[in-house]
């Protein structure tokens, strides 16, 4: 019987931890999960002209 994607992920994670330890397995996963785009440029576009207090209010949900 075929395994579900969740089962495959769990088995894979367990194998990585067994061989590399938890921190090594985490570093391995992070190497493949870097994301995409240029966060620095995106952040500048989004927040450059916005006052810090306004950003804080939005984070707190006080907008």
C-alpha positions in Angstrom: 0.0 0.0 0.0 1.3 3.5 -0.9 2.2 5.8 1.9 0.6 9.2 2.3 2.7 12.4 2.0 2.5 12.9 5.7 3.9 9.4 6.4 6.7 9.9 3.9 7.6 13.2 5.6 7.6 11.6 9.0 9.7 8.7 7.9 12.1 11.0 6.1 12.4 13.3 9.1 13.1 10.4 11.4 15.8 9.1 9.0 17.5 12.5 8.9 17.4 12.8 12.7 18.7 9.3 13.2 21.7 10.0 10.8 22.3 13.7 11.4 20.8 14.5 14.8 18.0 17.0 15.3 20.1 20.1 14.6 21.8 18.5 11.5 18.4 17.5 10.2 17.1 21.0 10.7 20.0 22.5 8.8 19.5 20.0 6.0 15.8 21.0 5.7 16.6 24.7 5.9 19.0 24.3 3.0 16.1 23.3 0.8 13.4 25.7 2.2 15.0 29.0 1.5 12.0 30.5 -0.2 12.2 32.8 -3.2 12.3 36.5 -4.1 14.2 39.3 -2.5 12.8 40.0 0.9 15.0 43.1 1.4 13.6 44.8 -1.8 10.0 43.7 -0.9 10.3 44.9 2.7 11.6 48.3 1.4 8.6 48.6 -1.0 6.1 47.7 1.7 7.4 49.5 4.7 9.8 52.3 3.5 7.3 55.2 3.8 5.3 53.9 6.6 5.9 55.2 10.1 7.1 52.7 12.7 4.1 53.3 15.0 1.7 52.5 12.1 3.6 49.2 11.5 3.4 48.3 15.2 -0.3 49.1 15.3 -1.0 46.8 12.3 1.0 44.0 13.9 -1.1 44.4 17.1 -4.3 44.6 15.0 -5.1 48.1 16.1 -5.6 49.5 12.6 
